[in-house]
Amino acid sequence: MELTDSQLAAIGWCQKRWALVGHEQRTTASYDERTSPANDDGESGAMILRRMDASDDLKRVCGGNGMSGEYESGYIPRAYWQTFENCIRFDEPAGTAGSRLGRSAPSVRALTVVRFVADIIADKERLQF
């Protein structure tokens, strides 16, 4: 097997958060979303909070705009995160994702980055596997 149990746990951790966050960001504010029992979509306040927590988790890992509106970097460098996300979340072929990292053996480079990022996430998030 090419991935360890801890790496698979980190990938699963990210996939759960991506599933909650989805692909598109909301463009308008939803007032009282923390206290209302449901919004117009019938989504519960608890689910909204889970989505917000998932978004915060991902921002901590890969960076994003913080509460102040300023960009805050995560603990995974952007180039590595993009390769990891493209391979795992968007199913981009490893050879394509790895080709941005250099010319020789791009699929091996992509696998190395995926393993590296997964190891860091497993350690920083103290994942049990």
Phi and psi restraints in degrees (value plus and minus 20) as a CYANA .aco file:
   2 GLU   PHI    -109.8   -69.8
   2 GLU   PSI     -39.0     1.0
   3 LEU   PHI    -137.8   -97.8
   3 LEU   PSI     121.4   161.4
   4 THR   PHI    -101.5   -61.5
   4 THR   PSI     150.1   190.1
   5 ASP   PHI     -81.0   -41.0
   5 ASP   PSI     -59.1   -19.1
   6 SER   PHI     -88.1   -48.1
   6 SER   PSI     -57.0   -17.0
   7 GLN   PHI     -86.4   -46.4
   7 GLN   PSI     -61.3   -21.3
   8 LEU   PHI     -85.2   -45.2
   8 LEU   PSI     -56.0   -16.0
   9 ALA   PHI     -83.9   -43.9
   9 ALA   PSI     -61.7   -21.7
  10 ALA   PHI     -86.1   -46.1
  10 ALA   PSI     -60.5   -20.5
  11 ILE   PHI     -84.0   -44.0
  11 ILE   PSI     -63.6   -23.6
  12 GLY   PHI     -81.7   -41.7
  12 GLY   PSI     -59.5   -19.5
  13 TRP   PHI     -79.4   -39.4
  13 TRP   PSI     -65.6   -25.6
  14 CYS   PHI     -86.7   -46.7
  14 CYS   PSI     -62.7   -22.7
  15 GLN   PHI     -81.5   -41.5
  15 GLN   PSI     -57.2   -17.2
  16 LYS   PHI     -83.6   -43.6
  16 LYS   PSI     -61.0   -21.0
  17 ARG   PHI     -91.6   -51.6
  17 ARG   PSI     -60.1   -20.1
  18 TRP   PHI     -81.5   -41.5
  18 TRP   PSI     -59.7   -19.7
  19 ALA   PHI     -82.6   -42.6
  19 ALA   PSI     -58.7   -18.7
  20 LEU   PHI     -91.4   -51.4
  20 LEU   PSI     -62.2   -22.2
  21 VAL   PHI     -94.2   -54.2
  21 VAL   PSI     -57.3   -17.3
  22 GLY   PHI      59.6    99.6
  22 GLY   PSI    -190.7  -150.7
  23 HIS   PHI    -116.3   -76.3
  23 HIS   PSI     -44.7    -4.7
  24 GLU   PHI    -134.6   -94.6
  24 GLU   PSI     121.2   161.2
  25 GLN   PHI    -106.1   -66.1
  25 GLN   PSI     125.5   165.5
  26 ARG   PHI     -89.6   -49.6
  26 ARG   PSI     117.5   157.5
  27 THR   PHI    -119.8   -79.8
  27 THR   PSI     -33.5     6.5
  28 THR   PHI    -140.8  -100.8
  28 THR   PSI     135.5   175.5
  29 ALA   PHI     -94.7   -54.7
  29 ALA   PSI     129.2   169.2
  30 SER   PHI    -140.2  -100.2
  30 SER   PSI      77.1   117.1
  31 TYR   PHI     -90.9   -50.9
  31 TYR   PSI     129.2   169.2
  32 ASP   PHI      42.4    82.4
  32 ASP   PSI       2.0    42.0
  33 GLU   PHI     -89.0   -49.0
  33 GLU   PSI     -40.9    -0.9
  34 ARG   PHI    -100.9   -60.9
  34 ARG   PSI     -42.0    -2.0
  35 THR   PHI    -134.6   -94.6
  35 THR   PSI     -41.0    -1.0
  36 SER   PHI     -96.0   -56.0
  36 SER   PSI     125.6   165.6
  37 PRO   PHI     -88.4   -48.4
  37 PRO   PSI     -46.9    -6.9
  38 ALA   PHI    -180.0  -140.0
  38 ALA   PSI     133.7   173.7
  39 ASN   PHI    -122.3   -82.3
  39 ASN   PSI    -190.1  -150.1
  40 ASP   PHI     -81.9   -41.9
  40 ASP   PSI     -44.7    -4.7
  41 ASP   PHI    -104.9   -64.9
  41 ASP   PSI     -20.7    19.3
  42 GLY   PHI      60.1   100.1
  42 GLY   PSI      -9.5    30.5
  43 GLU   PHI    -101.5   -61.5
  43 GLU   PSI     113.4   153.4
  44 SER   PHI     -93.2   -53.2
  44 SER   PSI     139.3   179.3
  45 GLY   PHI     -81.6   -41.6
  45 GLY   PSI     -55.0   -15.0
  46 ALA   PHI     -84.0   -44.0
  46 ALA   PSI     -60.0   -20.0
  47 MET   PHI     -88.0   -48.0
  47 MET   PSI     -59.0   -19.0
  48 ILE   PHI     -81.3   -41.3
  48 ILE   PSI     -62.9   -22.9
  49 LEU   PHI     -84.3   -44.3
  49 LEU   PSI     -57.6   -17.6
  50 ARG   PHI     -83.8   -43.8
  50 ARG   PSI     -59.9   -19.9
  51 ARG   PHI     -84.1   -44.1
  51 ARG   PSI     -62.2   -22.2
  52 MET   PHI     -85.1   -45.1
  52 MET   PSI     -62.0   -22.0
  53 ASP   PHI     -83.1   -43.1
  53 ASP   PSI     -61.4   -21.4
  54 ALA   PHI     -83.2   -43.2
  54 ALA   PSI     -62.4   -22.4
  55 SER   PHI     -83.0   -43.0
  55 SER   PSI     -63.0   -23.0
  56 ASP   PHI     -83.0   -43.0
  56 ASP   PSI     -60.9   -20.9
  57 ASP   PHI     -79.5   -39.5
  57 ASP   PSI     -66.7   -26.7
  58 LEU   PHI     -86.5   -46.5
  58 LEU   PSI     -57.8   -17.8
  59 LYS   PHI     -83.4   -43.4
  59 LYS   PSI     -57.1   -17.1
  60 ARG   PHI     -83.1   -43.1
  60 ARG   PSI     -56.3   -16.3
  61 VAL   PHI     -98.3   -58.3
  61 VAL   PSI     -72.5   -32.5
  62 CYS   PHI    -131.1   -91.1
  62 CYS   PSI     -23.8    16.2
  63 GLY   PHI      74.4   114.4
  63 GLY   PSI     147.1   187.1
  64 GLY   PHI     139.9   179.9
  64 GLY   PSI     159.7   199.7
  65 ASN   PHI     -94.2   -54.2
  65 ASN   PSI     107.2   147.2
  66 GLY   PHI    -105.9   -65.9
  66 GLY   PSI    -188.6  -148.6
  67 MET   PHI     -80.7   -40.7
  67 MET   PSI     -51.7   -11.7
  68 SER   PHI     -99.0   -59.0
  68 SER   PSI     -29.3    10.7
  69 GLY   PHI      70.9   110.9
  69 GLY   PSI     -30.5     9.5
  70 GLU   PHI    -102.7   -62.7
  70 GLU   PSI     127.9   167.9
  71 TYR   PHI     -91.9   -51.9
  71 TYR   PSI     112.3   152.3
  72 GLU   PHI    -140.6  -100.6
  72 GLU   PSI     107.8   147.8
  73 SER   PHI     -95.1   -55.1
  73 SER   PSI     129.9   169.9
  74 GLY   PHI    -111.5   -71.5
  74 GLY   PSI    -195.1  -155.1
  75 TYR   PHI    -107.0   -67.0
  75 TYR   PSI     -26.0    14.0
  76 ILE   PHI    -124.8   -84.8
  76 ILE   PSI     105.7   145.7
  77 PRO   PHI     -79.3   -39.3
  77 PRO   PSI     124.7   164.7
  78 ARG   PHI     -74.3   -34.3
  78 ARG   PSI     -65.7   -25.7
  79 ALA   PHI     -81.6   -41.6
  79 ALA   PSI     -60.6   -20.6
  80 TYR   PHI     -89.0   -49.0
  80 TYR   PSI     -62.3   -22.3
  81 TRP   PHI     -81.4   -41.4
  81 TRP   PSI     -63.1   -23.1
  82 GLN   PHI     -82.0   -42.0
  82 GLN   PSI     -60.4   -20.4
  83 THR   PHI     -85.3   -45.3
  83 THR   PSI     -66.1   -26.1
  84 PHE   PHI     -78.2   -38.2
  84 PHE   PSI     -70.9   -30.9
  85 GLU   PHI     -84.7   -44.7
  85 GLU   PSI     -61.3   -21.3
  86 ASN   PHI     -82.7   -42.7
  86 ASN   PSI     -59.6   -19.6
  87 CYS   PHI     -92.9   -52.9
  87 CYS   PSI     -68.3   -28.3
  88 ILE   PHI    -105.1   -65.1
  88 ILE   PSI     -69.0   -29.0
  89 ARG   PHI    -101.0   -61.0
  89 ARG   PSI     -62.5   -22.5
  90 PHE   PHI    -123.4   -83.4
  90 PHE   PSI     -14.7    25.3
  91 ASP   PHI      33.7    73.7
  91 ASP   PSI      14.5    54.5
  92 GLU   PHI     -90.6   -50.6
  92 GLU   PSI     116.1   156.1
  93 PRO   PHI     -76.6   -36.6
  93 PRO   PSI     119.6   159.6
  94 ALA   PHI     -77.8   -37.8
  94 ALA   PSI     -56.5   -16.5
  95 GLY   PHI     -83.4   -43.4
  95 GLY   PSI     -55.9   -15.9
  96 THR   PHI     -92.7   -52.7
  96 THR   PSI     -67.9   -27.9
  97 ALA   PHI     -83.0   -43.0
  97 ALA   PSI     -62.1   -22.1
  98 GLY   PHI     -92.5   -52.5
  98 GLY   PSI     -40.7    -0.7
  99 SER   PHI     -85.7   -45.7
  99 SER   PSI     -42.6    -2.6
 100 ARG   PHI     -94.3   -54.3
 100 ARG   PSI     -35.0     5.0
 101 LEU   PHI    -115.0   -75.0
 101 LEU   PSI     -30.1     9.9
 102 GLY   PHI     136.5   176.5
 102 GLY   PSI     155.0   195.0
 103 ARG   PHI    -111.7   -71.7
 103 ARG   PSI     -52.5   -12.5
 104 SER   PHI    -108.0   -68.0
 104 SER   PSI     112.7   152.7
 105 ALA   PHI      25.2    65.2
 105 ALA   PSI      42.7    82.7
 106 PRO   PHI     -80.9   -40.9
 106 PRO   PSI     -55.0   -15.0
 107 SER   PHI     -88.4   -48.4
 107 SER   PSI     -53.3   -13.3
 108 VAL   PHI     -88.7   -48.7
 108 VAL   PSI     -59.6   -19.6
 109 ARG   PHI     -82.8   -42.8
 109 ARG   PSI     -63.2   -23.2
 110 ALA   PHI     -83.1   -43.1
 110 ALA   PSI     -63.8   -23.8
 111 LEU   PHI     -81.7   -41.7
 111 LEU   PSI     -60.9   -20.9
 112 THR   PHI     -81.5   -41.5
 112 THR   PSI     -63.8   -23.8
 113 VAL   PHI     -86.0   -46.0
 113 VAL   PSI     -63.4   -23.4
 114 VAL   PHI     -79.9   -39.9
 114 VAL   PSI     -64.8   -24.8
 115 ARG   PHI     -83.8   -43.8
 115 ARG   PSI     -64.4   -24.4
 116 PHE   PHI     -80.5   -40.5
 116 PHE   PSI     -70.5   -30.5
 117 VAL   PHI     -83.4   -43.4
 117 VAL   PSI     -64.8   -24.8
 118 ALA   PHI     -81.2   -41.2
 118 ALA   PSI     -59.8   -19.8
 119 ASP   PHI     -82.8   -42.8
 119 ASP   PSI     -62.7   -22.7
 120 ILE   PHI     -85.3   -45.3
 120 ILE   PSI     -64.0   -24.0
 121 ILE   PHI     -82.3   -42.3
 121 ILE   PSI     -65.6   -25.6
 122 ALA   PHI     -78.7   -38.7
 122 ALA   PSI     -60.2   -20.2
 123 ASP   PHI     -91.9   -51.9
 123 ASP   PSI     -71.3   -31.3
 124 LYS   PHI     -86.4   -46.4
 124 LYS   PSI     -55.4   -15.4
 125 GLU   PHI    -110.9   -70.9
 125 GLU   PSI     -19.6    20.4
 126 ARG   PHI      32.1    72.1
 126 ARG   PSI      30.9    70.9
 127 LEU   PHI     -95.3   -55.3
 127 LEU   PSI     120.8   160.8
 128 GLN   PHI    -115.1   -75.1
 128 GLN   PSI     116.4   156.4
